[in-house]
Amino acid sequence: MKALTDTVISLCDLAEAEGRLLQQKLVQTFGVVLLMLMAAGLMMLASALFMLALYQFLIIYWTPPQTLFALGVACLLLAGAALWIALYTRRQP
């Protein structure tokens, strides 16, 4: 009977320790996810501001259609670079 009691108590202690570890890892993972979302939002804002600044600069020298075409090309290049980076980092073990 004592062995059974010790086994049940050990099992409960193990479950409690694993629960604490799970909670700690979930909090850490949630924090990392929030930081990554914030970084992604700031990168999108920075890209938008970059495109706006480029538009304001180019509109001085070019006509609006030429400027919009150049911005379209710049956006495609940025999107292609982001896609390439995402695909490249996904292949890493």
N, C-alpha and C positions, 0 to 999 in steps of 0.2 A: 504494500500500500504506500509506503514511504517513497519507493522508486517512482510510482505512478504520479504521486503528488509533486515530486521534484521535477519530473518530466513536464507536467502541465505548467508548473511555475516557470520553468526554463523556456517553454514555448511562448508563454505570455510575455516574458521579458524580451525575448527575441522579436516578437511581433511589435512590441512597444518601441524597441530600438529601430526596427526597420521603418515603422511609421514616422518616427522623428526624422530619420534620414530622408525619407520620401518627401516630407514636408519641407525640409531644408533645400533639397534639390529642386523642388517645384518653385519655391520662392526665388532661388537663383536663376532658374530658367525663365521665369516670368520677368525678372529684372532685365535679363539679357534681351528678351524679345521686345520689351518696351524700349530699350536703348536702340535696338536695331530699327524699330519703327520710327523713332524720333530721328535717327540718322537718315533714313530713307526720305522722310518728309522734308528735312532740311536740304537734302540733295535735290529734291524736286523743286523746292523754292529757289535754291541757288541756280539751278538750270533755267528756270523761268526768268529770273532776274538777269542772268547772262544773256538770254535771248532778247529780252527787252532792251538791254544796253546795246547789244549788237544792232538791233533794229534802229534805235535812235542814232547810232553812229553812222550806219550805212545809208539811212534815208537822206542824209545831207549830200551824199555823193551820187546816189543812184535813184532811179525812179522807184515808186512803191512796188511794182511787180518784180523788178530785179531784186529788190531788197527781200521781198517775201520768198522769192525763189532761193536766194542765198541762205535765208534762215531755215527753209525747208531742208536744204542740203545739210546744214549744220545739225539740225535736229535728227536727221537720219543717221549722220555719223555718230552722234552721241548715243542714239538708241542701239546702233550696231555695236559700238564699243561696249556698252552695258551688257548686251546679249552675249557677246563674245566672252566677256569676263565671267558672266554667270555660267555659261556652258563650260568654260575652262576650269573654274573652281569646282564644278560639280563632278568632274572626272577625277579629281584628286582623291586619293583614299582617305 
